[in-house]
Amino acid sequence: MIRDPAAQAKRLAAAARLVEDILIPAEAQMDAEDRMPVPARDAIRAMGLFGISLPEAYGGLGLTMEEEAELMLVLGRAAPGYRAVYALNSGGAAQILLRAGTEAQKAHWLPGLARGDRIACFCLSEPDAGSDAASLTTTARRDGDGWRIDGHKRWATNAPESGMLMVMARTGGEGARGISAFVIDPATPGVRIQPVQAKMGMRGAQVADIVFEECRVPADALIGAEGEGLKLALAGLDKVRLHLAALSAGLMARLIDEGRRHALARRQFGKPIAEQPAIGALFADSSAEALATRCMALELSRARDVGTLRPADAAAAKLFATEALGRVADRMLQVHGGEGYMQGSAVERLYRDARVLRILDGTSEIQRMVVARSVIGEGL
Ligand SMILES: Cc1cc2nc3c(=O)[nH]c(=O)nc-3n(C[C@H](O)[C@H](O)[C@H](O)COP(=O)(O)OP(=O)(O)OC[C@H]3O[C@@H](n4cnc5c(N)ncnc54)[C@H](O)[C@@H]3O)c2cc1C
C-alpha cells in the first residue's frame, strides 16, 4: 500500500545515494572500530531513518510495511550494522509502546527515538533464557509506588549507547504469563551496562549485557497490563521478521554485485572466471534466491498492511530469507577465491555480518518450529 508513490520514489532514490555515497564507503571503518562513523549517523538521521516506521504524529516517517520493505531492499545493500542501530528505534521496544503504552508514555519516549536522540534497546534474552524466553528470571517486584528490578540481561544490541531500555521482567507466576514490560532510562541508579566479548560481525551496533541491581523505577515504567509483556513482545515479531527478510534480499543483491565485479575482472585460464559455467551457476542460484526473497518480503508486507498476514508466514519468510542469505554469502565468497577469505575484502565482512541474522530475533530452528506448528495444526 504505497500511499504516495512519488514521495516513495524520491525516498528510494535518496536511500540509494545514501548507501552508495556514504554507507558503503564507511563500512570498513565501522567494522574496524565497532562504532558507526559520525557522518553516516548524521546522514541517516537527516533522512529520518531512526523513525522509519514510527507514526508521523511522533515525528517518524510513518511508513507502511510495504514502504518499509521497499526501503530495506535498498538500504539492506549496506552493512547490517547500520540498520541494527537506526531500525531498532522502530523495532520491538517501540512496537510495545505503540501497542500498549499510554499517551503520556508514548509522548515521552517516541519523539526522541524518531529523531535518533535516544537509541532503543530491547532486553529480553538472559544468560539462561535465549530461545526459551518465557523462562527468564529477571524480577520486577512492587516497591512503594513503583517497582524494583533485579536481574541480568544478555547481549542487548545498542546497550552501550542506549537512551531507552525495554525490559522484560517477571512480575509473578511462571512462564509467559508472569512476564511484564518495563521502559527504563539507562541512567537510572542500579543499571549497569557490562561489556561483552567482541562479536564476529554486525559491528557498529554494539552489544552488551545489562545488570539490574535494586533498580527502582516509577509505577509508570510498566507498559500495558501486568503479565502482558511477552505477549506484547511476540506481537511485534511479524514486523521485525518481514523487515529482516527485506534486509536479507538487499544484502543478497549487494553480495551478487560484489561477486559479479570480481568474476568479470579476475582472469584465469585466459578469460574472466565469469565465463566459466560453474561460476555462472553460483550466480544463477543466488539470483533466484534473492528474487524469491524479494517477492516474499514484498507480498507478505502488503498482506500485513491489509491485516491478512499469518504470523507463521512471517516466520517462514525470515527463515527462508536468512538461510538463503547464508548460501548467497557463501557462494559469493567462493567466487572471490582466496581473496574472499582475506580480512579487508567486502565479501569477507558481509559474510560475517550475514551470519547473525540466522540467530537474531528467533533462530532458524525456532522459525521452523513456528511454521511446523502452523502447517501441522492448520494444514496447508
Ligand atoms: C549479535 C547479537 C545481538 C543480540 N541482540 C539482542 C537484543 O538486542 N535483545 C535481546 O533480548 N537478545 C539479543 N540477542 C540474543 C538472541 O536473541 C539470542 O541469541 C537468540 O534468541 C538465541 O538464544 P541463545 O543464543 O541463547 O541460543 P539457545 O537458545 O541456547 O539455542 C542454541 C541452539 O539450540 C537451538 N534450539 C534452542 N531451542 C530449540 C528448540 N526448542 N528446538 C530446536 N532447536 C532449539 C537454537 O536454535 C540454537 O541453534 C542477540 C544475540 C546476538 C548474537
Ligand as a Chemical Component Dictionary entry (heavy atoms), coordinates in Angstrom:
data_LIG
# 
_chem_comp.id                   LIG 
_chem_comp.type                 NON-POLYMER 
_chem_comp.pdbx_formal_charge   0 
_chem_comp.three_letter_code    LIG 
# 
loop_
_chem_comp_atom.comp_id 
_chem_comp_atom.atom_id 
_chem_comp_atom.alt_atom_id 
_chem_comp_atom.type_symbol 
_chem_comp_atom.charge 
_chem_comp_atom.model_Cartn_x 
_chem_comp_atom.model_Cartn_y 
_chem_comp_atom.model_Cartn_z 
_chem_comp_atom.pdbx_ordinal 
LIG C1  C1  C 0 24.754 -10.087 17.985 1  
LIG C2  C2  C 0 23.586 -10.430 18.853 2  
LIG C3  C3  C 0 22.702 -9.416  19.205 3  
LIG C4  C4  C 0 21.605 -9.723  20.037 4  
LIG N1  N1  N 0 20.749 -8.710  20.399 5  
LIG C5  C5  C 0 19.748 -8.983  21.278 6  
LIG C6  C6  C 0 18.903 -7.933  21.775 7  
LIG O1  O1  O 0 19.010 -6.777  21.361 8  
LIG N2  N2  N 0 17.985 -8.229  22.713 9  
LIG C7  C7  C 0 17.813 -9.497  23.178 10 
LIG O2  O2  O 0 16.940 -9.709  24.025 11 
LIG N3  N3  N 0 18.584 -10.530 22.720 12 
LIG C8  C8  C 0 19.551 -10.296 21.789 13 
LIG N4  N4  N 0 20.344 -11.316 21.340 14 
LIG C9  C9  C 0 20.125 -12.661 21.823 15 
LIG C10 C10 C 0 19.411 -13.514 20.790 16 
LIG O3  O3  O 0 18.043 -13.162 20.752 17 
LIG C11 C11 C 0 19.635 -14.976 21.166 18 
LIG O4  O4  O 0 20.988 -15.265 20.885 19 
LIG C12 C12 C 0 18.717 -15.936 20.423 20 
LIG O5  O5  O 0 17.383 -15.777 20.837 21 
LIG C13 C13 C 0 19.116 -17.394 20.659 22 
LIG O6  O6  O 0 19.304 -17.647 22.010 23 
LIG P1  P1  P 0 20.685 -18.309 22.509 24 
LIG O7  O7  O 0 21.806 -17.598 21.866 25 
LIG O8  O8  O 0 20.620 -18.344 23.992 26 
LIG O9  O9  O 0 20.668 -19.758 21.925 27 
LIG P2  P2  P 0 19.931 -21.042 22.559 28 
LIG O10 O10 O 0 18.509 -20.731 22.823 29 
LIG O11 O11 O 0 20.759 -21.572 23.653 30 
LIG O12 O12 O 0 19.986 -22.012 21.320 31 
LIG C14 C14 C 0 21.171 -22.719 20.951 32 
LIG C15 C15 C 0 20.804 -23.600 19.757 33 
LIG O13 O13 O 0 19.753 -24.514 20.126 34 
LIG C16 C16 C 0 18.651 -24.338 19.254 35 
LIG N5  N5  N 0 17.404 -24.548 19.963 36 
LIG C17 C17 C 0 17.005 -23.990 21.146 37 
LIG N6  N6  N 0 15.782 -24.418 21.476 38 
LIG C18 C18 C 0 15.377 -25.245 20.490 39 
LIG C19 C19 C 0 14.192 -25.991 20.218 40 
LIG N7  N7  N 0 13.136 -25.968 21.059 41 
LIG N8  N8  N 0 14.136 -26.742 19.111 42 
LIG C20 C20 C 0 15.180 -26.774 18.251 43 
LIG N9  N9  N 0 16.321 -26.087 18.428 44 
LIG C21 C21 C 0 16.417 -25.336 19.531 45 
LIG C22 C22 C 0 18.763 -22.909 18.736 46 
LIG O14 O14 O 0 18.066 -22.732 17.511 47 
LIG C23 C23 C 0 20.270 -22.779 18.568 48 
LIG O15 O15 O 0 20.671 -23.381 17.384 49 
LIG C24 C24 C 0 21.412 -11.045 20.494 50 
LIG C25 C25 C 0 22.295 -12.047 20.094 51 
LIG C26 C26 C 0 23.367 -11.757 19.285 52 
LIG C27 C27 C 0 24.307 -12.861 18.888 53 
# 
loop_
_chem_comp_bond.comp_id 
_chem_comp_bond.atom_id_1 
_chem_comp_bond.atom_id_2 
_chem_comp_bond.value_order 
_chem_comp_bond.pdbx_ordinal 
LIG C1  C2  SING 1  
LIG C2  C3  SING 2  
LIG C2  C26 DOUB 3  
LIG C3  C4  DOUB 4  
LIG C4  N1  SING 5  
LIG C4  C24 SING 6  
LIG N1  C5  DOUB 7  
LIG C5  C6  SING 8  
LIG C5  C8  SING 9  
LIG C6  O1  DOUB 10 
LIG C6  N2  SING 11 
LIG N2  C7  SING 12 
LIG C7  O2  DOUB 13 
LIG C7  N3  SING 14 
LIG N3  C8  DOUB 15 
LIG C8  N4  SING 16 
LIG N4  C9  SING 17 
LIG N4  C24 SING 18 
LIG C9  C10 SING 19 
LIG C10 O3  SING 20 
LIG C10 C11 SING 21 
LIG C11 O4  SING 22 
LIG C11 C12 SING 23 
LIG C12 O5  SING 24 
LIG C12 C13 SING 25 
LIG C13 O6  SING 26 
LIG O6  P1  SING 27 
LIG P1  O7  DOUB 28 
LIG P1  O8  SING 29 
LIG P1  O9  SING 30 
LIG O9  P2  SING 31 
LIG P2  O10 DOUB 32 
LIG P2  O11 SING 33 
LIG P2  O12 SING 34 
LIG O12 C14 SING 35 
LIG C14 C15 SING 36 
LIG C15 O13 SING 37 
LIG C15 C23 SING 38 
LIG O13 C16 SING 39 
LIG C16 N5  SING 40 
LIG C16 C22 SING 41 
LIG N5  C17 SING 42 
LIG N5  C21 SING 43 
LIG C17 N6  DOUB 44 
LIG N6  C18 SING 45 
LIG C18 C19 SING 46 
LIG C18 C21 DOUB 47 
LIG C19 N7  SING 48 
LIG C19 N8  DOUB 49 
LIG N8  C20 SING 50 
LIG C20 N9  DOUB 51 
LIG N9  C21 SING 52 
LIG C22 O14 SING 53 
LIG C22 C23 SING 54 
LIG C23 O15 SING 55 
LIG C24 C25 DOUB 56 
LIG C25 C26 SING 57 
LIG C26 C27 SING 58 
# 
